Amino acid sequence: AAWPWTDLRAMPPLPTLAAAMAAEAAEPPPREPTTPRSIRLGVCVMQKKQVKLARLLAELRQGGDLEIVLIPQDQILEAPVEHWPVVDVLIAFYSRGFPLDKAQAYAALRKPFVFNDLTMQDLLFDRRAIYRKLVAIGVPVPKHVVFDHTDPATEGQLLIHEDHLELGGLKISKPFVEKPVSAEDHNITIYYPDAVGGGSKRLFRKEKNQSSAFYPNESVIRTDGAYIYEEYLPTEGTDLKVYTVGPKYAYAEARKSPTLDGRVLRDARGKEVRYPVLLTAEEKEFARRIALAFGQMVNGFDILRAHGKSFVCDVNGWSFVKSSSAYYHDAAAVLRRMARRALSSPESSFLTPSTPTAATPTA
């Protein structure tokens, strides 16, 4: 079943500790109290991501109640899911090369409690689907149109003018942003109006200290696939990255926007400069809705603050905070609590609809 589950009582029974506890209840009680066994937490990700998870896993181990089971990458790629270790709860998320379909099959077979719903991760590959989901749950997104240049049925529908384009009566004026519908394609372009000199700026994944480049003589949109065209929102030079752990916890950082001069600001350690920020009550509500609707208990999404309002322009799935000790400590505590409640008390509800608490902005 797909998320969101706003109440664990609506979820299918979990064949985990609850069943074991019921079986034990039928037997004579032991003469001496026993220590509950630790929860087996499986980690099913590519090797590079296992390395990045090390800090979080170290925090999770400190409680002494979780047994971390790392599934080796070669086993993930080569072994049938029937041979993967059996675990109670599971961390699993897509990255390049990860066999998401196998992880989905494993979850269906063993039915662990999965922090990030694997079926819903399919949705995160398509920016159109992400925007549709955001709109459906009442989270504001930038004004936009979607057009597939390769579909013969759409020929002539997109009207391209010098300083704007129009589709179905909706006008998107320059400057506007052109995004491939594939969320795996990070080659995003901003087109500027002639009034400010025209040209375009290409955004891309960071390469050393560069994240964008300006092309003064290139103003023609791409026509080789399907794209989202959305209004460019002026954010005073910053982007807001939000990291959630469940629907009740959110941590946010701001960074220099790549739409400025394309140069990445780095500190003395070579890390991109980011600083913690406080979320508004409305943005906390965005975090809650997104966590529930997308079924990603550990998640990242991007907020643009413009014109006195906030808009969500991307949802990423599992995302890592780079340098906050407070975040990792808090995240481990939240995940441990989720695992225990989900396994030991199915009628408990850690996914109740309530406003998430924002992390204290401490680096």
Disulfide bonds with the S-S distance in Angstrom:
none
